[in-house]
Amino acid sequence: DDPEVLAWERACRILLSAQFAILMFCQLYVNRFLDLMVDTFSQLFINKPDAEMGVLEWGLVQATMRRAAKRLEGTYVALFTGTLVGVVPLAVDIMVGLGNGSTPEDCSGPSWNWIVRQSVTVIARMTLCLHALLGAASITEKCSRTKCFVNSLVVENYPILDPDRAYLVRYMDDSGAGFYINGMKVTAFGIAKVFYALGACMFGILVQALRQHL
Protein backbone atom coordinates (compact mmCIF):
# COMPACT_ATOMS: atom_id res chain seq x y z
CA ASP A 1 0.00 0.00 0.00
CA ASP A 2 1.10 3.56 -0.77
CA PRO A 3 2.25 5.29 2.46
CA GLU A 4 0.79 8.59 1.23
CA VAL A 5 -2.62 6.99 0.70
CA LEU A 6 -2.50 5.41 4.14
CA ALA A 7 -1.56 8.76 5.68
CA TRP A 8 -4.52 10.47 3.98
CA GLU A 9 -6.80 7.65 5.10
CA ARG A 10 -5.69 8.06 8.72
CA ALA A 11 -6.10 11.85 8.51
CA CYS A 12 -9.64 11.47 7.14
CA ARG A 13 -10.52 9.00 9.89
CA ILE A 14 -9.19 11.36 12.56
CA LEU A 15 -11.08 14.30 11.06
CA LEU A 16 -14.36 12.39 10.86
CA SER A 17 -13.96 11.09 14.40
CA ALA A 18 -13.27 14.62 15.65
CA GLN A 19 -16.39 15.93 13.90
CA PHE A 20 -18.41 13.08 15.36
CA ALA A 21 -17.18 13.89 18.87
CA ILE A 22 -17.75 17.66 18.46
CA LEU A 23 -21.35 17.12 17.36
CA MET A 24 -21.99 14.79 20.26
CA PHE A 25 -20.54 17.16 22.87
CA CYS A 26 -22.61 20.05 21.44
CA GLN A 27 -25.71 17.89 21.83
CA LEU A 28 -24.81 16.96 25.39
CA TYR A 29 -24.21 20.62 26.27
CA VAL A 30 -27.64 21.67 24.99
CA ASN A 31 -29.27 18.67 26.68
CA ARG A 32 -27.78 19.69 30.03
CA PHE A 33 -29.11 23.20 29.56
CA LEU A 34 -32.64 21.94 28.80
CA ASP A 35 -32.47 19.56 31.74
CA LEU A 36 -31.51 22.48 33.99
CA MET A 37 -34.46 24.52 32.65
CA VAL A 38 -36.92 21.83 33.74
CA ASP A 39 -35.27 21.61 37.17
CA THR A 40 -35.44 25.40 37.49
CA PHE A 41 -39.16 25.35 36.69
CA SER A 42 -39.73 22.82 39.50
CA GLN A 43 -37.66 24.87 41.95
CA LEU A 44 -39.52 28.08 41.11
CA PHE A 45 -42.87 26.37 41.54
CA ILE A 46 -41.83 25.07 44.97
CA ASN A 47 -40.80 28.56 46.05
CA LYS A 48 -43.96 30.16 44.65
CA PRO A 49 -46.73 27.71 43.69
CA ASP A 50 -48.58 30.12 41.44
CA ALA A 51 -50.43 28.11 38.77
CA GLU A 52 -50.91 31.09 36.43
CA MET A 53 -47.20 31.88 36.50
CA GLY A 54 -46.50 28.17 36.14
CA VAL A 55 -48.45 28.06 32.86
CA LEU A 56 -46.40 30.94 31.49
CA GLU A 57 -43.11 29.44 32.67
CA TRP A 58 -43.94 26.00 31.28
CA GLY A 59 -44.89 27.55 27.94
CA LEU A 60 -41.46 29.17 27.85
CA VAL A 61 -39.77 25.89 28.76
CA GLN A 62 -41.50 23.85 26.06
CA ALA A 63 -41.00 26.56 23.42
CA THR A 64 -37.27 26.68 24.17
CA MET A 65 -37.12 22.89 24.13
CA ARG A 66 -38.80 22.59 20.75
CA ARG A 67 -36.61 25.33 19.30
CA ALA A 68 -33.43 23.65 20.53
CA ALA A 69 -34.59 20.25 19.28
CA LYS A 70 -35.35 21.74 15.85
CA ARG A 71 -31.84 23.16 15.68
CA LEU A 72 -30.22 19.91 16.77
CA GLU A 73 -32.28 17.34 14.90
CA GLY A 74 -29.94 17.49 11.89
CA THR A 75 -26.94 16.63 14.05
CA TYR A 76 -28.76 13.65 15.56
CA VAL A 77 -29.69 12.38 12.10
CA ALA A 78 -26.06 12.83 10.99
CA LEU A 79 -24.69 10.90 13.97
CA PHE A 80 -27.16 8.05 13.59
CA THR A 81 -26.63 7.87 9.83
CA GLY A 82 -22.86 7.87 10.33
CA THR A 83 -23.21 4.96 12.72
CA LEU A 84 -25.32 2.98 10.24
CA VAL A 85 -22.93 3.77 7.39
CA GLY A 86 -20.15 2.21 9.43
CA VAL A 87 -22.09 -1.05 9.77
CA VAL A 88 -22.93 -1.43 6.06
CA PRO A 89 -19.41 -1.91 4.56
CA LEU A 90 -18.51 -4.26 7.38
CA ALA A 91 -21.56 -6.44 6.72
CA VAL A 92 -21.12 -6.34 2.94
CA ASP A 93 -17.43 -7.26 3.14
CA ILE A 94 -18.20 -10.33 5.22
CA MET A 95 -21.32 -11.44 3.35
CA VAL A 96 -19.84 -10.95 -0.13
CA GLY A 97 -16.66 -12.74 0.86
CA LEU A 98 -18.68 -15.61 2.30
CA GLY A 99 -21.00 -15.78 -0.71
CA ASN A 100 -18.09 -16.02 -3.15
CA GLY A 101 -16.39 -18.70 -1.12
CA SER A 102 -13.49 -16.37 -0.43
CA THR A 103 -10.90 -16.96 2.20
CA PRO A 104 -10.41 -14.38 4.96
CA GLU A 105 -7.41 -12.97 3.10
CA ASP A 106 -9.59 -12.13 0.07
CA CYS A 107 -11.57 -9.43 1.85
CA SER A 108 -10.58 -5.75 2.11
CA GLY A 109 -7.02 -5.82 3.37
CA PRO A 110 -5.93 -8.34 6.00
CA SER A 111 -9.51 -9.41 6.64
CA TRP A 112 -9.47 -10.24 10.34
CA ASN A 113 -7.51 -7.14 11.34
CA TRP A 114 -9.73 -4.95 9.19
CA ILE A 115 -12.90 -6.47 10.66
CA VAL A 116 -11.66 -5.98 14.21
CA ARG A 117 -10.72 -2.33 13.57
CA GLN A 118 -14.04 -1.58 11.89
CA SER A 119 -16.00 -3.37 14.60
CA VAL A 120 -14.28 -1.42 17.37
CA THR A 121 -14.93 1.86 15.50
CA VAL A 122 -18.60 1.06 14.91
CA ILE A 123 -19.17 -0.08 18.50
CA ALA A 124 -17.49 3.08 19.82
CA ARG A 125 -19.71 5.26 17.61
CA MET A 126 -22.80 3.32 18.63
CA THR A 127 -21.91 3.89 22.29
CA LEU A 128 -21.42 7.64 21.80
CA CYS A 129 -24.60 7.94 19.74
CA LEU A 130 -26.53 5.99 22.38
CA HIS A 131 -25.19 8.28 25.10
CA ALA A 132 -26.29 11.39 23.18
CA LEU A 133 -29.75 9.98 22.41
CA LEU A 134 -30.28 8.88 26.01
CA GLY A 135 -29.48 12.44 27.06
CA ALA A 136 -32.32 13.64 24.82
CA ALA A 137 -34.63 10.91 26.09
CA SER A 138 -33.91 11.90 29.69
CA ILE A 139 -35.38 15.35 28.96
CA THR A 140 -38.60 13.76 27.73
CA GLU A 141 -38.76 11.53 30.81
CA LYS A 142 -38.10 14.48 33.12
CA CYS A 143 -40.96 16.45 31.54
CA SER A 144 -43.27 13.51 32.25
CA ARG A 145 -42.09 13.29 35.84
CA THR A 146 -42.38 17.05 36.40
CA LYS A 147 -46.13 17.10 35.88
CA CYS A 148 -46.43 14.21 38.37
CA PHE A 149 -44.30 16.19 40.81
CA VAL A 150 -46.46 19.30 40.46
CA ASN A 151 -49.62 17.24 40.88
CA SER A 152 -48.38 15.61 44.09
CA LEU A 153 -46.83 18.73 45.65
CA VAL A 154 -48.31 19.73 49.00
CA VAL A 155 -47.51 23.30 50.06
CA GLU A 156 -48.29 24.87 53.40
CA ASN A 157 -51.07 27.50 53.36
CA TYR A 158 -52.23 26.30 49.93
CA PRO A 159 -55.29 24.05 49.38
CA ILE A 160 -54.60 20.41 48.56
CA LEU A 161 -57.49 20.28 46.09
CA ASP A 162 -56.44 23.27 44.01
CA PRO A 163 -58.29 23.64 40.66
CA ASP A 164 -55.65 26.08 39.38
CA ARG A 165 -52.90 23.55 39.96
CA ALA A 166 -55.05 20.85 38.33
CA TYR A 167 -55.32 23.09 35.28
CA LEU A 168 -51.53 23.53 35.24
CA VAL A 169 -51.00 19.76 35.36
CA ARG A 170 -53.49 19.28 32.51
CA TYR A 171 -51.77 22.02 30.54
CA MET A 172 -48.38 20.35 31.02
CA ASP A 173 -49.83 17.00 29.96
CA ASP A 174 -51.53 18.40 26.85
CA SER A 175 -48.42 20.33 25.82
CA GLY A 176 -46.59 17.08 25.05
CA ALA A 177 -43.30 18.63 26.12
CA GLY A 178 -40.19 16.63 25.36
CA PHE A 179 -37.33 16.28 22.91
CA TYR A 180 -38.42 15.72 19.30
CA ILE A 181 -36.39 14.61 16.28
CA ASN A 182 -38.18 15.05 12.93
CA GLY A 183 -41.52 15.21 14.71
CA MET A 184 -40.97 12.04 16.76
CA LYS A 185 -40.67 12.21 20.52
CA VAL A 186 -37.42 10.68 21.76
CA THR A 187 -38.02 8.12 24.51
CA ALA A 188 -35.77 5.61 26.22
CA PHE A 189 -38.01 2.74 25.07
CA GLY A 190 -37.74 3.77 21.42
CA ILE A 191 -33.98 4.13 21.65
CA ALA A 192 -33.69 0.72 23.31
CA LYS A 193 -35.55 -0.93 20.41
CA VAL A 194 -33.38 0.71 17.75
CA PHE A 195 -30.08 -0.11 19.44
CA TYR A 196 -31.22 -3.63 20.26
CA ALA A 197 -31.60 -4.18 16.50
CA LEU A 198 -28.20 -2.59 15.82
CA GLY A 199 -26.57 -4.65 18.56
CA ALA A 200 -28.07 -7.85 17.17
CA CYS A 201 -26.77 -6.91 13.73
CA MET A 202 -23.26 -6.28 15.07
CA PHE A 203 -23.32 -9.53 17.00
CA GLY A 204 -24.29 -11.43 13.84
CA ILE A 205 -21.49 -9.74 11.89
CA LEU A 206 -18.89 -10.60 14.51
CA VAL A 207 -20.07 -14.22 14.73
CA GLN A 208 -19.93 -14.54 10.95
CA ALA A 209 -16.44 -13.00 10.89
CA LEU A 210 -15.28 -15.40 13.58
CA ARG A 211 -16.56 -18.37 11.55
CA GLN A 212 -14.67 -17.17 8.49
CA HIS A 213 -11.52 -16.64 10.51
CA LEU A 214 -11.70 -20.12 11.96
C-alpha positions as CSV (number, residue, x, y, z in Angstrom):
1,D,0.0,0.0,0.0
2,D,1.1,3.6,-0.8
3,P,2.2,5.3,2.5
4,E,0.8,8.6,1.2
5,V,-2.6,7.0,0.7
6,L,-2.5,5.4,4.1
7,A,-1.6,8.8,5.7
8,W,-4.5,10.5,4.0
9,E,-6.8,7.7,5.1
10,R,-5.7,8.1,8.7
11,A,-6.1,11.8,8.5
12,C,-9.6,11.5,7.1
13,R,-10.5,9.0,9.9
14,I,-9.2,11.4,12.6
15,L,-11.1,14.3,11.1
16,L,-14.4,12.4,10.9
17,S,-14.0,11.1,14.4
18,A,-13.3,14.6,15.7
19,Q,-16.4,15.9,13.9
20,F,-18.4,13.1,15.4
21,A,-17.2,13.9,18.9
22,I,-17.8,17.7,18.5
23,L,-21.4,17.1,17.4
24,M,-22.0,14.8,20.3
25,F,-20.5,17.2,22.9
26,C,-22.6,20.0,21.4
27,Q,-25.7,17.9,21.8
28,L,-24.8,17.0,25.4
29,Y,-24.2,20.6,26.3
30,V,-27.6,21.7,25.0
31,N,-29.3,18.7,26.7
32,R,-27.8,19.7,30.0
33,F,-29.1,23.2,29.6
34,L,-32.6,21.9,28.8
35,D,-32.5,19.6,31.7
36,L,-31.5,22.5,34.0
37,M,-34.5,24.5,32.6
38,V,-36.9,21.8,33.7
39,D,-35.3,21.6,37.2
40,T,-35.4,25.4,37.5
41,F,-39.2,25.3,36.7
42,S,-39.7,22.8,39.5
43,Q,-37.7,24.9,42.0
44,L,-39.5,28.1,41.1
45,F,-42.9,26.4,41.5
46,I,-41.8,25.1,45.0
47,N,-40.8,28.6,46.1
48,K,-44.0,30.2,44.7
49,P,-46.7,27.7,43.7
50,D,-48.6,30.1,41.4
51,A,-50.4,28.1,38.8
52,E,-50.9,31.1,36.4
53,M,-47.2,31.9,36.5
54,G,-46.5,28.2,36.1
55,V,-48.5,28.1,32.9
56,L,-46.4,30.9,31.5
57,E,-43.1,29.4,32.7
58,W,-43.9,26.0,31.3
59,G,-44.9,27.5,27.9
60,L,-41.5,29.2,27.8
61,V,-39.8,25.9,28.8
62,Q,-41.5,23.9,26.1
63,A,-41.0,26.6,23.4
64,T,-37.3,26.7,24.2
65,M,-37.1,22.9,24.1
66,R,-38.8,22.6,20.7
67,R,-36.6,25.3,19.3
68,A,-33.4,23.6,20.5
69,A,-34.6,20.2,19.3
70,K,-35.4,21.7,15.9
71,R,-31.8,23.2,15.7
72,L,-30.2,19.9,16.8
73,E,-32.3,17.3,14.9
74,G,-29.9,17.5,11.9
75,T,-26.9,16.6,14.1
76,Y,-28.8,13.6,15.6
77,V,-29.7,12.4,12.1
78,A,-26.1,12.8,11.0
79,L,-24.7,10.9,14.0
80,F,-27.2,8.1,13.6
81,T,-26.6,7.9,9.8
82,G,-22.9,7.9,10.3
83,T,-23.2,5.0,12.7
84,L,-25.3,3.0,10.2
85,V,-22.9,3.8,7.4
86,G,-20.1,2.2,9.4
87,V,-22.1,-1.0,9.8
88,V,-22.9,-1.4,6.1
89,P,-19.4,-1.9,4.6
90,L,-18.5,-4.3,7.4
91,A,-21.6,-6.4,6.7
92,V,-21.1,-6.3,2.9
93,D,-17.4,-7.3,3.1
94,I,-18.2,-10.3,5.2
95,M,-21.3,-11.4,3.4
96,V,-19.8,-11.0,-0.1
97,G,-16.7,-12.7,0.9
98,L,-18.7,-15.6,2.3
99,G,-21.0,-15.8,-0.7
100,N,-18.1,-16.0,-3.2
101,G,-16.4,-18.7,-1.1
102,S,-13.5,-16.4,-0.4
103,T,-10.9,-17.0,2.2
104,P,-10.4,-14.4,5.0
105,E,-7.4,-13.0,3.1
106,D,-9.6,-12.1,0.1
107,C,-11.6,-9.4,1.9
108,S,-10.6,-5.8,2.1
109,G,-7.0,-5.8,3.4
110,P,-5.9,-8.3,6.0
111,S,-9.5,-9.4,6.6
112,W,-9.5,-10.2,10.3
113,N,-7.5,-7.1,11.3
114,W,-9.7,-5.0,9.2
115,I,-12.9,-6.5,10.7
116,V,-11.7,-6.0,14.2
117,R,-10.7,-2.3,13.6
118,Q,-14.0,-1.6,11.9
119,S,-16.0,-3.4,14.6
120,V,-14.3,-1.4,17.4
121,T,-14.9,1.9,15.5
122,V,-18.6,1.1,14.9
123,I,-19.2,-0.1,18.5
124,A,-17.5,3.1,19.8
125,R,-19.7,5.3,17.6
126,M,-22.8,3.3,18.6
127,T,-21.9,3.9,22.3
128,L,-21.4,7.6,21.8
129,C,-24.6,7.9,19.7
130,L,-26.5,6.0,22.4
131,H,-25.2,8.3,25.1
132,A,-26.3,11.4,23.2
133,L,-29.8,10.0,22.4
134,L,-30.3,8.9,26.0
135,G,-29.5,12.4,27.1
136,A,-32.3,13.6,24.8
137,A,-34.6,10.9,26.1
138,S,-33.9,11.9,29.7
139,I,-35.4,15.3,29.0
140,T,-38.6,13.8,27.7
141,E,-38.8,11.5,30.8
142,K,-38.1,14.5,33.1
143,C,-41.0,16.4,31.5
144,S,-43.3,13.5,32.2
145,R,-42.1,13.3,35.8
146,T,-42.4,17.1,36.4
147,K,-46.1,17.1,35.9
148,C,-46.4,14.2,38.4
149,F,-44.3,16.2,40.8
150,V,-46.5,19.3,40.5
151,N,-49.6,17.2,40.9
152,S,-48.4,15.6,44.1
153,L,-46.8,18.7,45.6
154,V,-48.3,19.7,49.0
155,V,-47.5,23.3,50.1
156,E,-48.3,24.9,53.4
157,N,-51.1,27.5,53.4
158,Y,-52.2,26.3,49.9
159,P,-55.3,24.0,49.4
160,I,-54.6,20.4,48.6
161,L,-57.5,20.3,46.1
162,D,-56.4,23.3,44.0
163,P,-58.3,23.6,40.7
164,D,-55.6,26.1,39.4
165,R,-52.9,23.6,40.0
166,A,-55.1,20.9,38.3
167,Y,-55.3,23.1,35.3
168,L,-51.5,23.5,35.2
169,V,-51.0,19.8,35.4
170,R,-53.5,19.3,32.5
171,Y,-51.8,22.0,30.5
172,M,-48.4,20.3,31.0
173,D,-49.8,17.0,30.0
174,D,-51.5,18.4,26.8
175,S,-48.4,20.3,25.8
176,G,-46.6,17.1,25.0
177,A,-43.3,18.6,26.1
178,G,-40.2,16.6,25.4
179,F,-37.3,16.3,22.9
180,Y,-38.4,15.7,19.3
181,I,-36.4,14.6,16.3
182,N,-38.2,15.1,12.9
183,G,-41.5,15.2,14.7
184,M,-41.0,12.0,16.8
185,K,-40.7,12.2,20.5
186,V,-37.4,10.7,21.8
187,T,-38.0,8.1,24.5
188,A,-35.8,5.6,26.2
189,F,-38.0,2.7,25.1
190,G,-37.7,3.8,21.4
191,I,-34.0,4.1,21.6
192,A,-33.7,0.7,23.3
193,K,-35.6,-0.9,20.4
194,V,-33.4,0.7,17.7
195,F,-30.1,-0.1,19.4
196,Y,-31.2,-3.6,20.3
197,A,-31.6,-4.2,16.5
198,L,-28.2,-2.6,15.8
199,G,-26.6,-4.7,18.6
200,A,-28.1,-7.8,17.2
201,C,-26.8,-6.9,13.7
202,M,-23.3,-6.3,15.1
203,F,-23.3,-9.5,17.0
204,G,-24.3,-11.4,13.8
205,I,-21.5,-9.7,11.9
206,L,-18.9,-10.6,14.5
207,V,-20.1,-14.2,14.7
208,Q,-19.9,-14.5,11.0
209,A,-16.4,-13.0,10.9
210,L,-15.3,-15.4,13.6
211,R,-16.6,-18.4,11.6
212,Q,-14.7,-17.2,8.5
213,H,-11.5,-16.6,10.5
214,L,-11.7,-20.1,12.0
